[in-house]
């Protein structure tokens, strides 16, 4: 251990290297991304508390379904839609076409942080947590607007489903 390393630093690096097992895993980038998430949630909680806002005592089944479908569609739109690719381009590069109106992208890996953010913004499953959290924060501060946004994206998800069904019926006939 060198004099400029804190105690346990070499053990932490060794554990990280063992975890990676030769793969490019941006563990320090993940820590920064998780820290940002915790900061956003903590900040929202602090602002809510300071403003006297309270968590909803419960959500209706309708709200749960609305927010679930809205979360799905916002996440897919941000992570896979060709039109939103300029938002992802600092962290990913185009690799091909996927499903209808969707692209496949490869994560840029110049730094652990860009790699981690690239994984977040190209993975709908990964971004779901952030979108769902944003919707829940919205339910605390602006429930009417949040429901309107979630409804818009839920309707869009339904319309996309109908478009896919229509395409399938056309290809079968």
N, C-alpha and C positions, 0 to 999 in steps of 0.2 A: 504494500500500500504506500502511495506517495504522500508526502507531507501536505499537499494541497487537496487531497481527497478527504471528505468527511468519513468518519468511522462507518463501516458497513457498506460503503459505496462499491467496493470491488465485489462483495458478496451479492449486492443487488444486480450489478452488471452480469455477473456469472449466472445468476438465476434467469435473467432476461435472455441471455445467450442460450441457455439450456432450453428455455421455453420456445424460443424461435426455431431451434434445431435446424439452423441453416436457411430458414425461410425469411423473406423480408417482411417482418411484422413490426409496424411502427408503434411500439409500446409507449414511448414518450409522447408521441403524437396523440395516441388514444387518451393518455392522462390529461393532456391539454384540452382535448375535446370534452372529456368527462368533466373537467374543471369548469369549462364554459357552461355546460349544461347545469351544473350545480349552482353556478353564479347566477344564471338566468332565473332558475326556480327560486333561489334564495332572495334575489332582488325583487322578484314579483311578489313573493310572500311578505317581504318587508314593506313594500309599497302598499300592498293590500291591507296589512295590519295598520300602517300609518294612516291610511284613508278610511279605516273603519269598515273595510270590506270583509265579508265572511264567505267561507266556502259554501257552495250550495248544500243544503241539508240532504238533498237527494236529487237524482236525475230521473226523469221519467224514462220508461222503456223507449219511447219515441226519440228522446234526446240521445240516448245511448246509441241507438241504431243510426240516427242522423249523423252524430259525431264520428261513429265508426266508419260509415261509408264515405263521409267527407274526408276523414283522415286518409283513407285508402286512396281516394282520387287525388287529393293534393299531393300526397307522397309520390304517386306514380307520375303525376304531371311534372313535378320538380325534378325527379330522378331519371325519367325515361323519355319525356316528350322532346321531339326534335327542336321545337320552337324555344324551349327553355335551355337548350345546350349552351348558349353564351354564358349563362350563370355558372355552369359546371366547367367550362373550358379552362379556367386557371388550374383546375384540379384533375382534369381528365382529358383524354383525347378520343376522338371518334374511332370506333373499331368496326362498325357495320350497322346494318339494319336488323331490327329484332322483329317484334310483332307489328301489327298495323300502327303506323305513326309513332313507333318507338325505336330508339337507337340503343346500341350496345357501345359502351365506352370502357377504355382501359384507364386505370388510375395512374396519374403522374406520380413519380416517386423521387423527386429531387431532394425532398426533406421528409423527416418523419411526420411533421405537422401537415404538410400538403398531401402526403400519402393518406393519413388518417382522415382528413377532411374529404379527400377524393373518394374514399370508401363510403363515407357518410352520404355524400351528395349523389352518388351513383347507385345506391342501394335502397330501394323503397322500404324494405323491412327495417333497415337501420334508421331511416329518416322518420318512420312512423312514430317513434317515441317522441321526437321533437315536435311533430305536427300535433299529435294528441295532447301533448303538454301545452302547446300554444292555444289549442282549442279550450282546454280546461282553464287556462289563465283568462282567456276571453270570456268564459262563462262567469268568472268572478267579477271582471271589470265591465264587460259590455255584452251581456247575454243575448240581447236582441240582435246586435250586429253579428255576433258569433254564430247564432242560429241561421241568420241570413246567408253568411258565407258558407257554412256547412251545408245548407240546403242547396245552394247553387252548385257546389261540387258534387253533392249526392245526385242531383238531377243530371249533371254531366256524366256521372258514372253510369246511371241508368240509360242515358242516351247512347253512351259508348257500347253498353251491353246490347242494346237493340241494333246498333250498327253492325256489330260482330255477328249477331244472329241473322240479320238480313244478308250479309256477305256470305255466310255459310249456306243459307237457303239458295242463294243465287248460284253458288258453285256446285251445289248438288243437283240443280235442275238442268 
